[in-house]
Amino acid sequence: MVGIFILLNILTMHFVYIIYSQSADKYYIGETNELLVRVNLHNSKQFHNSYTTFADDWELFWSLQCNNLSQARKIEKHIKSMKSRRYIENLKIYPEMSDRLLEKYD
């Protein structure tokens, strides 16, 4: 059973993503293996009790394809721990930041 989980984890692409709501002027950071589907789910308020339910104009701001689920979760946690709007906005401005995250959490 563990072997199947490892195989699925390797074959499934995972993304760290940041979405932005212009109406709320807020960012949200998450991880998924279905990037565009996830953005649509946030906008349709499918995640009850979620931080994102207060808006319905979420747009993909930034995303990073990761090697596996573990790496994606570590990078997601790192970005959230920064607690910095400037850091989030710099991810889009400076692509080398994304490369460093992939290297650091490989």
Backbone torsions as a table, in degrees:
resi	resn	phi	psi	omega
1	MET	NA	-41.3	179.2
2	VAL	-62.0	-39.0	179.4
3	GLY	-60.5	-39.4	178.4
4	ILE	-65.1	-42.4	179.0
5	PHE	-61.7	-43.3	179.9
6	ILE	-64.0	-43.2	179.3
7	LEU	-62.3	-46.2	178.8
8	LEU	-63.4	-38.0	179.3
9	ASN	-63.8	-37.7	-180.0
10	ILE	-72.4	-40.3	-174.7
11	LEU	-79.0	-20.0	-177.0
12	THR	-94.7	125.5	176.9
13	MET	-74.7	140.4	177.4
14	HIS	-121.8	146.4	-178.5
15	PHE	-128.9	144.0	163.5
16	VAL	-98.2	137.6	-177.3
17	TYR	-137.4	155.0	172.8
18	ILE	-128.3	126.3	175.4
19	ILE	-110.9	156.5	-176.4
20	TYR	-132.0	136.4	174.0
21	SER	-108.3	116.2	179.4
22	GLN	-68.6	-38.4	-178.1
23	SER	-64.4	-34.6	-179.8
24	ALA	-97.9	-14.0	-175.9
25	ASP	54.3	49.2	-178.0
26	LYS	-131.5	153.4	174.5
27	TYR	-111.1	153.9	173.4
28	TYR	-135.3	136.4	-178.6
29	ILE	-112.5	133.2	179.5
30	GLY	-150.5	-178.1	179.6
31	GLU	-136.2	141.6	-179.2
32	THR	-159.4	166.2	170.5
33	ASN	-110.4	1.5	177.4
34	GLU	-133.8	83.8	-168.2
35	LEU	-59.2	-57.5	-175.4
36	LEU	-69.6	-34.5	176.3
37	VAL	-61.6	-42.5	-178.0
38	ARG	-63.2	-41.8	178.5
39	VAL	-61.7	-43.7	178.2
40	ASN	-62.8	-37.5	177.9
41	LEU	-64.9	-38.6	176.4
42	HIS	-62.7	-43.3	-178.2
43	ASN	-69.9	-28.8	179.7
44	SER	-90.7	6.4	175.5
45	LYS	59.2	38.0	178.6
46	GLN	-72.3	-21.0	-179.8
47	PHE	-94.7	85.4	179.7
48	HIS	-61.4	144.8	-178.9
49	ASN	65.6	16.5	179.5
50	SER	-90.3	156.1	176.7
51	TYR	-57.5	-30.1	-171.8
52	THR	-85.7	-2.7	-174.6
53	THR	-70.2	-14.2	-178.2
54	PHE	-76.9	-8.2	-179.5
55	ALA	-137.0	158.4	177.1
56	ASP	-132.0	22.4	179.7
57	ASP	-120.4	35.1	-179.5
58	TRP	-68.5	134.0	177.0
59	GLU	-127.0	146.4	177.5
60	LEU	-65.9	121.9	-179.6
61	PHE	-97.4	-42.8	-175.4
62	TRP	-157.7	147.6	173.8
63	SER	-148.1	157.6	-179.4
64	LEU	-141.0	120.5	176.5
65	GLN	-77.6	128.2	-177.6
66	CYS	-108.5	165.5	-178.8
67	ASN	-74.7	-28.6	-177.4
68	ASN	-165.1	175.1	-178.3
69	LEU	-61.0	-43.5	-178.1
70	SER	-59.8	-46.6	179.3
71	GLN	-62.7	-43.1	-179.8
72	ALA	-60.1	-44.2	-179.1
73	ARG	-66.7	-37.3	177.8
74	LYS	-66.1	-42.0	179.5
75	ILE	-68.2	-41.5	176.4
76	GLU	-57.2	-47.2	-179.9
77	LYS	-62.5	-40.4	178.7
78	HIS	-60.4	-48.9	-178.4
79	ILE	-62.5	-44.5	178.7
80	LYS	-62.0	-37.1	-178.4
81	SER	-68.6	-21.9	178.7
82	MET	-67.6	-29.6	179.1
83	LYS	46.7	47.5	-173.8
84	SER	-139.2	118.9	175.3
85	ARG	-62.4	-40.9	-179.9
86	ARG	-62.0	-41.6	178.3
87	TYR	-60.5	-46.1	179.4
88	ILE	-59.3	-47.2	-179.0
89	GLU	-67.2	-32.4	177.6
90	ASN	-69.5	-26.4	176.6
91	LEU	-57.9	-36.0	-179.5
92	LYS	-79.6	-34.8	-177.3
93	ILE	-75.2	-38.1	-174.4
94	TYR	-117.7	92.7	-177.8
95	PRO	-58.6	-25.5	-179.9
96	GLU	-64.0	-22.7	175.5
97	MET	-63.4	-39.6	178.5
98	SER	-64.4	-43.3	178.6
99	ASP	-59.9	-42.4	180.0
100	ARG	-64.9	-37.8	177.5
101	LEU	-63.4	-43.9	178.6
102	LEU	-61.1	-41.1	179.4
103	GLU	-68.2	-44.4	-176.5
104	LYS	-63.2	-38.4	-174.6
105	TYR	-107.3	25.9	178.5
106	ASP	-73.3	NA	NA
